[in-house]
Amino acid sequence: MLVQLTYVNGFDSIWEYVTAFEQQTISWEAAVGPRCPICGGAADYAPIPAYVRGVATLWPCREGHVWIARFRCRKTGRTFSLLPCQLVPYHRYTVDSILGALLLAAQLQGPRRAGLSRSPGELPPDSTVCRWLLFRWLHVAVRGLRRAHAVLAQGRELGAVRSGDEVADQLIEVAVYVGAFAPCGRGPPSLRAVRRLLAHYQHRSQATHFLLGTPSQQRGA
């Protein structure tokens, strides 16, 4: 089974990562560290051919392919990959696309608490995101943010976070989490706030988990 690990990086977008990968400017030795993450041996791993996966973003609305670096533990023979922190395991859209779409949905609720009904029509014109996918994203986002609460709360005020079972309540919950990293306000989703939240989580958690989604080694556990 391929072990999926987080590659923490400072790229503003997944497309910047793609460019750096193709130009071979990423130091994978520095990214993995001095010890094999599988067996713990000193540099006891070797690179193997990367694999390609599809990816999509909403701002800008773009689809493409991303190279994912892979390595093999020399001692156990097990393989592991470094998934850029901008991605979500087993999801095509990026973290900022998912949270950005949910922030937009939260802004569109209004006094009637419209939930996700208006959101697909307000996304970029070329987007194929539907209401069902937004529901799925909401589940993934709420689960991930609640799981990460203790880490996100380090140095941030999250006292206003309230959990709920209704779609409208969960949209507000997502907005409060992101709003702790920059005011969302009205208008387009604050992708800068989303990226600050992600960077804060990756730094404080020391990249031991993905913010959103479940990697292969934890699925079915």
N, C-alpha and C positions, 0 to 999 in steps of 0.2 A: 504494500500500500504506500502510495506517495504521501509523504508528510509535507503539508503546506505551512510554511513559515512566513512571517511578515517581513518585508523589506522596507524599513523605515528610510525615507528620503525627503529631501527638501524641494522636490520639483513642484511647481505650481499646478501642473496638470499631468494627466497620464500621457498626454501626447509629448510633453517634454521628456518624460521617461523613455518613450519609444525612440526619440531622436538620440538621446544619450546612449541607449543600448546599441542602436545601429552604428553609432560613431565609436563604440567601444571605449567610452570615457568613464564607465562605472568600474570601481574597484570592488570586485566581488570578494576578494580576500578580506577587505575591511568590512564589507557588509555581513559576511558570515561570522567573522571573528576568528580568534586564534585556535578555537577548539571545535571539533565536529559536534553539531547539535544533536546527533543521534547517539554516538557512543561516548562523547566527551574527550576523545583522544586529541592530542595536540595536532592540529591541521590534518587530521586523519580522514580527509575527504578529497574527492577529485571532481572536477566539472564534467558533465556529460551534455550532449546536445540539448539545447533549449527547445521548448515546445511553444506552439502558438495558440492563443485563444482569442476569441472575438470580444470586442469591448465597444461600448457606446456611451456617449455623453450627451447631455441636454444643453449645456451652455459652454461651448457651442454645440449645436445639434450635429453630431458626427459619429460615424461608425468606422471601425477599422480593426486591425489586428495588433496584438501585443505579444512580444517575446517574453517568455518566462524562463529565468535561469534555473537550471537543475544541477544537482550534485549527487554523488553516490558515496556513502560511508564505506571506506575500505575495509573496515572490520566486520560489519554486519551485512554489507551488500544492499542495505536499504537506501532508497533515494529520497531526496527532499528538494523542494522548490522554494524560491523566494518570490512571493507574490507581492507586488508593490502595494503599499498601504492605501493607495487610492482605490484599489479594487476590493470587491466583496466576493469571497469564495462562492462559487456556483451561481453567480449573478453576472449578467452582462453589463449592466449599468454601474457606473462608478459611485463611490460614497457620496460625493458632492451632488451628483445628479439625483440620487435617491432622497437625500435629506433636503435638497433644494426644492424638489417637487412637493415634498410633504410640507415644507414651510409655505410654499405658495398656496397649497390647499388650506392650511391654517389661516392664512390671510383672507382667503375667499369665503370663509364660513359665514361671517356676518352674524347679525342677531338671530337669524333662523337656523344657525348651526347646520349649514348645508352639507357638511361632511366632504366627501370626495366627488360629489355629483358634477360640480362645475369645473373641476381642476383639469381634466384632459384637454378641454377646449382652450385653456389659457396657457398651455405649454407651447414651446416653439412650433411653428407651422409644420415642419417636417417630422415631428415626433409621432411615433406610433404607440406611445404609452396609453394604455386604456385604464378604465376604472378598476378592473380586476387586478391589474398589475400594481396599481397604487395601494389597493388593500393589502396585497402581499408585501409590498415595501413597508407599509405601516407596521405590520406584524414584525418584520425583521428589524426595523429601526427601534421600535419600543423595546423589544427583547434585548437588543444590543445595548441600548442606552441604560436600561435598568441594570443590566449585568455590569456595566462599566461605572455605575453611579459613584462608588467609593473612590475610584480613581479620578473621575471628572470633578468630584467635589474638592479635591486637593487644591487649595488656593482659589476656589471659585465659590460663589454663593448660589447654592441650589435649593435653598429653603422654600422657594416658590413652586418647586416641582410637585405635582399631584398626579397620582396614578388613577386610571379609570378604565372601565371596560368598553365604554362607548367610543365610536370612531371620533366624534368631535372632541371628547376629552383627551384621547390619545394624540390627536393632532396638536392640541394645546401643549401637551406634555413634551412633544418633540420640539415645539417652538420655544418653550421655556429652557430646555437644555441648550439649544443653540444660542438663544438670546443671552445666555450667561457669558458668551464669548464675544459678543458684539450685538448692539441693538439691531433687531430685525427691521423695525419700522414698516412703512408701507412701500409698495413698489416691488421690484424684482427680488427674488430670494437672495439673502446675504451669503454668497458663496465664500466670501472671506471669513465670515464667522464659522462656517462649516469647516473650513480648512484649519482655522485656529483650534477648533474643538478636536479635530483629528490629530493635529500635531501635539496638542496638550496630552491627549490620551496615549499616544505612542511614546512620548517622552516619559510620562509618569509610570506607565505600565512596563517600561523597558522592553516593549515589543513582544511581550509574551503571549498576547492574544490579538485577534482581529477585533476592531470596534464593532463591525456588523458582520453577520454571517457566521457559518460554522465550517471550519476546515475539514478536510477529509479524515484526519486522524481522530476527530471528535464526533463525527457523524455516527449515529447509532449507539453512542455511549450512554 
